[in-house]
């Protein structure tokens, strides 16, 4: 019996530790593991058919990324992110992503505009589907769009910080994307950002980014 209702199947192209990390982080993001819940390492190792060594490696990485924490008895628990912490992260992202989009406006090329266009079209195609993994696909497209912007900006330190902040509130993004209106809005806002980038309109692009983050924050608060 699978007590967590999680698909523990490993992918052949990834090493075992990376496999475990990806499965567990996704389970946390999509609410299979609840905040404050203890993770049964023995059960997971048995279901995956792996030794405790790669599991420990995966746990160590998850702890470094802020997904889990160690208890005094050595067991692992899903770390809680308070609403206050989430609001702080949204506010920090608003400032940093405004600077990021300014760098993108300066550096972007026609080829990169085309890549962003393709990502947006991919997102639109998922809006009209009702598959079980629709939410996951839209989340992946949103992340792909952000990662592309990070690459274009060219500031590695800034992108590392933003990537970490983005990951730390992914479960809140999942909560927002369950709202059909927000789901469509997230794609529409990417389209607006792209149009501003085509014109190299820094002022409009920064305004759209700040508004996008503010709406997401307000939905979480509500």
TORKOL-4160 file (C-alpha; in steps of 0.2 Angstrom, whole numbers, padded with zeros to 4 digits, m for minus):
222
<pt num="1" X="0000" Y="0000" Z="0000"/>
<pt num="2" X="0006" Y="0017" Z="m0005"/>
<pt num="3" X="0003" Y="0028" Z="0011"/>
<pt num="4" X="0008" Y="0044" Z="0002"/>
<pt num="5" X="m0002" Y="0042" Z="m0015"/>
<pt num="6" X="0015" Y="0046" Z="m0024"/>
<pt num="7" X="0022" Y="0038" Z="m0039"/>
<pt num="8" X="0039" Y="0032" Z="m0033"/>
<pt num="9" X="0045" Y="0026" Z="m0051"/>
<pt num="10" X="0063" Y="0031" Z="m0054"/>
<pt num="11" X="0068" Y="0038" Z="m0071"/>
<pt num="12" X="0082" Y="0028" Z="m0080"/>
<pt num="13" X="0091" Y="0044" Z="m0087"/>
<pt num="14" X="0094" Y="0051" Z="m0069"/>
<pt num="15" X="0105" Y="0045" Z="m0055"/>
<pt num="16" X="0096" Y="0038" Z="m0040"/>
<pt num="17" X="0099" Y="0052" Z="m0028"/>
<pt num="18" X="0093" Y="0065" Z="m0041"/>
<pt num="19" X="0077" Y="0054" Z="m0044"/>
<pt num="20" X="0073" Y="0053" Z="m0026"/>
<pt num="21" X="0075" Y="0072" Z="m0024"/>
<pt num="22" X="0064" Y="0076" Z="m0039"/>
<pt num="23" X="0050" Y="0064" Z="m0033"/>
<pt num="24" X="0050" Y="0071" Z="m0015"/>
<pt num="25" X="0052" Y="0089" Z="m0020"/>
<pt num="26" X="0037" Y="0087" Z="m0032"/>
<pt num="27" X="0027" Y="0078" Z="m0019"/>
<pt num="28" X="0030" Y="0093" Z="m0007"/>
<pt num="29" X="0026" Y="0106" Z="m0020"/>
<pt num="30" X="0009" Y="0097" Z="m0025"/>
<pt num="31" X="0004" Y="0094" Z="m0007"/>
<pt num="32" X="0007" Y="0075" Z="m0006"/>
<pt num="33" X="0017" Y="0079" Z="0009"/>
<pt num="34" X="0009" Y="0092" Z="0020"/>
<pt num="35" X="0018" Y="0105" Z="0030"/>
<pt num="36" X="0024" Y="0098" Z="0046"/>
<pt num="37" X="0022" Y="0080" Z="0041"/>
<pt num="38" X="0036" Y="0068" Z="0045"/>
<pt num="39" X="0043" Y="0058" Z="0030"/>
<pt num="40" X="0045" Y="0040" Z="0033"/>
<pt num="41" X="0062" Y="0037" Z="0025"/>
<pt num="42" X="0062" Y="0018" Z="0027"/>
<pt num="43" X="0045" Y="0017" Z="0018"/>
<pt num="44" X="0051" Y="0027" Z="0004"/>
<pt num="45" X="0068" Y="0017" Z="0002"/>
<pt num="46" X="0057" Y="0001" Z="0002"/>
<pt num="47" X="0045" Y="0008" Z="m0011"/>
<pt num="48" X="0059" Y="0014" Z="m0023"/>
<pt num="49" X="0070" Y="m0001" Z="m0020"/>
<pt num="50" X="0085" Y="0009" Z="m0015"/>
<pt num="51" X="0097" Y="0009" Z="m0001"/>
<pt num="52" X="0098" Y="0023" Z="0012"/>
<pt num="53" X="0113" Y="0031" Z="0005"/>
<pt num="54" X="0105" Y="0040" Z="m0010"/>
<pt num="55" X="0090" Y="0043" Z="0001"/>
<pt num="56" X="0101" Y="0052" Z="0013"/>
<pt num="57" X="0109" Y="0062" Z="m0001"/>
<pt num="58" X="0092" Y="0067" Z="m0008"/>
<pt num="59" X="0087" Y="0072" Z="0010"/>
<pt num="60" X="0102" Y="0083" Z="0012"/>
<pt num="61" X="0099" Y="0092" Z="m0004"/>
<pt num="62" X="0081" Y="0095" Z="0001"/>
<pt num="63" X="0086" Y="0102" Z="0018"/>
<pt num="64" X="0098" Y="0114" Z="0010"/>
<pt num="65" X="0085" Y="0120" Z="m0002"/>
<pt num="66" X="0073" Y="0123" Z="0013"/>
<pt num="67" X="0060" Y="0110" Z="0009"/>
<pt num="68" X="0063" Y="0099" Z="0024"/>
<pt num="69" X="0071" Y="0100" Z="0042"/>
<pt num="70" X="0079" Y="0087" Z="0053"/>
<pt num="71" X="0071" Y="0082" Z="0070"/>
<pt num="72" X="0081" Y="0078" Z="0086"/>
<pt num="73" X="0077" Y="0060" Z="0083"/>
<pt num="74" X="0085" Y="0060" Z="0066"/>
<pt num="75" X="0069" Y="0059" Z="0056"/>
<pt num="76" X="0064" Y="0072" Z="0043"/>
<pt num="77" X="0049" Y="0084" Z="0042"/>
<pt num="78" X="0042" Y="0095" Z="0029"/>
<pt num="79" X="0046" Y="0113" Z="0033"/>
<pt num="80" X="0032" Y="0125" Z="0036"/>
<pt num="81" X="0032" Y="0141" Z="0027"/>
<pt num="82" X="0022" Y="0154" Z="0036"/>
<pt num="83" X="0011" Y="0167" Z="0027"/>
<pt num="84" X="0022" Y="0181" Z="0033"/>
<pt num="85" X="0038" Y="0173" Z="0026"/>
<pt num="86" X="0028" Y="0170" Z="0009"/>
<pt num="87" X="0023" Y="0189" Z="0009"/>
<pt num="88" X="0041" Y="0194" Z="0012"/>
<pt num="89" X="0047" Y="0183" Z="m0002"/>
<pt num="90" X="0034" Y="0191" Z="m0014"/>
<pt num="91" X="0040" Y="0208" Z="m0009"/>
<pt num="92" X="0058" Y="0204" Z="m0012"/>
<pt num="93" X="0054" Y="0196" Z="m0029"/>
<pt num="94" X="0045" Y="0212" Z="m0034"/>
<pt num="95" X="0061" Y="0222" Z="m0031"/>
<pt num="96" X="0073" Y="0210" Z="m0039"/>
<pt num="97" X="0062" Y="0205" Z="m0054"/>
<pt num="98" X="0060" Y="0223" Z="m0058"/>
<pt num="99" X="0079" Y="0224" Z="m0060"/>
<pt num="100" X="0080" Y="0208" Z="m0069"/>
<pt num="101" X="0067" Y="0213" Z="m0082"/>
<pt num="102" X="0077" Y="0229" Z="m0085"/>
<pt num="103" X="0093" Y="0218" Z="m0089"/>
<pt num="104" X="0082" Y="0207" Z="m0100"/>
<pt num="105" X="0076" Y="0223" Z="m0110"/>
<pt num="106" X="0094" Y="0228" Z="m0113"/>
<pt num="107" X="0100" Y="0210" Z="m0118"/>
<pt num="108" X="0086" Y="0202" Z="m0127"/>
<pt num="109" X="0088" Y="0197" Z="m0145"/>
<pt num="110" X="0076" Y="0192" Z="m0159"/>
<pt num="111" X="0080" Y="0173" Z="m0156"/>
<pt num="112" X="0077" Y="0174" Z="m0138"/>
<pt num="113" X="0060" Y="0183" Z="m0141"/>
<pt num="114" X="0055" Y="0168" Z="m0152"/>
<pt num="115" X="0060" Y="0156" Z="m0138"/>
<pt num="116" X="0049" Y="0166" Z="m0126"/>
<pt num="117" X="0035" Y="0166" Z="m0139"/>
<pt num="118" X="0036" Y="0147" Z="m0140"/>
<pt num="119" X="0035" Y="0144" Z="m0122"/>
<pt num="120" X="0019" Y="0156" Z="m0121"/>
<pt num="121" X="0011" Y="0146" Z="m0135"/>
<pt num="122" X="0014" Y="0130" Z="m0125"/>
<pt num="123" X="0006" Y="0137" Z="m0110"/>
<pt num="124" X="m0009" Y="0142" Z="m0120"/>
<pt num="125" X="m0011" Y="0125" Z="m0127"/>
<pt num="126" X="m0012" Y="0118" Z="m0109"/>
<pt num="127" X="m0026" Y="0130" Z="m0104"/>
<pt num="128" X="m0039" Y="0121" Z="m0114"/>
<pt num="129" X="m0035" Y="0103" Z="m0108"/>
<pt num="130" X="m0042" Y="0094" Z="m0093"/>
<pt num="131" X="m0029" Y="0081" Z="m0090"/>
<pt num="132" X="m0024" Y="0076" Z="m0072"/>
<pt num="133" X="m0007" Y="0084" Z="m0074"/>
<pt num="134" X="m0013" Y="0100" Z="m0082"/>
<pt num="135" X="m0008" Y="0110" Z="m0067"/>
<pt num="136" X="0009" Y="0103" Z="m0066"/>
<pt num="137" X="0012" Y="0106" Z="m0085"/>
<pt num="138" X="0006" Y="0125" Z="m0083"/>
<pt num="139" X="0018" Y="0126" Z="m0068"/>
<pt num="140" X="0032" Y="0119" Z="m0078"/>
<pt num="141" X="0029" Y="0131" Z="m0092"/>
<pt num="142" X="0029" Y="0146" Z="m0080"/>
<pt num="143" X="0045" Y="0141" Z="m0073"/>
<pt num="144" X="0052" Y="0138" Z="m0090"/>
<pt num="145" X="0047" Y="0156" Z="m0095"/>
<pt num="146" X="0056" Y="0163" Z="m0079"/>
<pt num="147" X="0072" Y="0152" Z="m0082"/>
<pt num="148" X="0073" Y="0159" Z="m0100"/>
<pt num="149" X="0072" Y="0177" Z="m0093"/>
<pt num="150" X="0086" Y="0173" Z="m0080"/>
<pt num="151" X="0097" Y="0167" Z="m0094"/>
<pt num="152" X="0094" Y="0182" Z="m0105"/>
<pt num="153" X="0097" Y="0194" Z="m0090"/>
<pt num="154" X="0115" Y="0187" Z="m0088"/>
<pt num="155" X="0117" Y="0190" Z="m0070"/>
<pt num="156" X="0121" Y="0173" Z="m0062"/>
<pt num="157" X="0120" Y="0179" Z="m0044"/>
<pt num="158" X="0104" Y="0188" Z="m0046"/>
<pt num="159" X="0096" Y="0173" Z="m0055"/>
<pt num="160" X="0102" Y="0161" Z="m0041"/>
<pt num="161" X="0094" Y="0171" Z="m0028"/>
<pt num="162" X="0077" Y="0173" Z="m0038"/>
<pt num="163" X="0077" Y="0154" Z="m0043"/>
<pt num="164" X="0078" Y="0150" Z="m0024"/>
<pt num="165" X="0065" Y="0162" Z="m0020"/>
<pt num="166" X="0054" Y="0156" Z="m0033"/>
<pt num="167" X="0056" Y="0138" Z="m0027"/>
<pt num="168" X="0052" Y="0142" Z="m0009"/>
<pt num="169" X="0034" Y="0148" Z="m0013"/>
<pt num="170" X="0030" Y="0135" Z="m0027"/>
<pt num="171" X="0016" Y="0127" Z="m0016"/>
<pt num="172" X="0008" Y="0145" Z="m0015"/>
<pt num="173" X="0009" Y="0146" Z="m0034"/>
<pt num="174" X="0001" Y="0129" Z="m0035"/>
<pt num="175" X="m0013" Y="0136" Z="m0024"/>
<pt num="176" X="m0015" Y="0151" Z="m0035"/>
<pt num="177" X="m0015" Y="0141" Z="m0051"/>
<pt num="178" X="m0030" Y="0130" Z="m0045"/>
<pt num="179" X="m0040" Y="0146" Z="m0048"/>
<pt num="180" X="m0045" Y="0145" Z="m0067"/>
<pt num="181" X="m0045" Y="0164" Z="m0069"/>
<pt num="182" X="m0028" Y="0166" Z="m0062"/>
<pt num="183" X="m0022" Y="0151" Z="m0072"/>
<pt num="184" X="m0027" Y="0161" Z="m0088"/>
<pt num="185" X="m0020" Y="0177" Z="m0081"/>
<pt num="186" X="m0003" Y="0170" Z="m0078"/>
<pt num="187" X="m0002" Y="0166" Z="m0097"/>
<pt num="188" X="m0009" Y="0183" Z="m0102"/>
<pt num="189" X="0004" Y="0192" Z="m0091"/>
<pt num="190" X="0018" Y="0183" Z="m0099"/>
<pt num="191" X="0011" Y="0188" Z="m0116"/>
<pt num="192" X="0011" Y="0206" Z="m0110"/>
<pt num="193" X="0029" Y="0205" Z="m0104"/>
<pt num="194" X="0034" Y="0198" Z="m0121"/>
<pt num="195" X="0025" Y="0213" Z="m0130"/>
<pt num="196" X="0034" Y="0225" Z="m0119"/>
<pt num="197" X="0051" Y="0216" Z="m0122"/>
<pt num="198" X="0048" Y="0217" Z="m0141"/>
<pt num="199" X="0047" Y="0236" Z="m0139"/>
<pt num="200" X="0061" Y="0236" Z="m0126"/>
<pt num="201" X="0049" Y="0246" Z="m0115"/>
<pt num="202" X="0057" Y="0245" Z="m0098"/>
<pt num="203" X="0045" Y="0255" Z="m0089"/>
<pt num="204" X="0030" Y="0245" Z="m0095"/>
<pt num="205" X="0039" Y="0228" Z="m0093"/>
<pt num="206" X="0043" Y="0233" Z="m0075"/>
<pt num="207" X="0026" Y="0238" Z="m0071"/>
<pt num="208" X="0018" Y="0222" Z="m0078"/>
<pt num="209" X="0031" Y="0211" Z="m0068"/>
<pt num="210" X="0027" Y="0221" Z="m0051"/>
<pt num="211" X="0008" Y="0219" Z="m0055"/>
<pt num="212" X="0010" Y="0201" Z="m0058"/>
<pt num="213" X="0018" Y="0198" Z="m0042"/>
<pt num="214" X="0007" Y="0209" Z="m0032"/>
<pt num="215" X="m0009" Y="0200" Z="m0038"/>
<pt num="216" X="m0001" Y="0183" Z="m0034"/>
<pt num="217" X="0003" Y="0189" Z="m0016"/>
<pt num="218" X="m0015" Y="0196" Z="m0013"/>
<pt num="219" X="m0022" Y="0180" Z="m0019"/>
<pt num="220" X="m0012" Y="0170" Z="m0006"/>
<pt num="221" X="m0017" Y="0183" Z="0008"/>
<pt num="222" X="m0035" Y="0181" Z="0004"/>
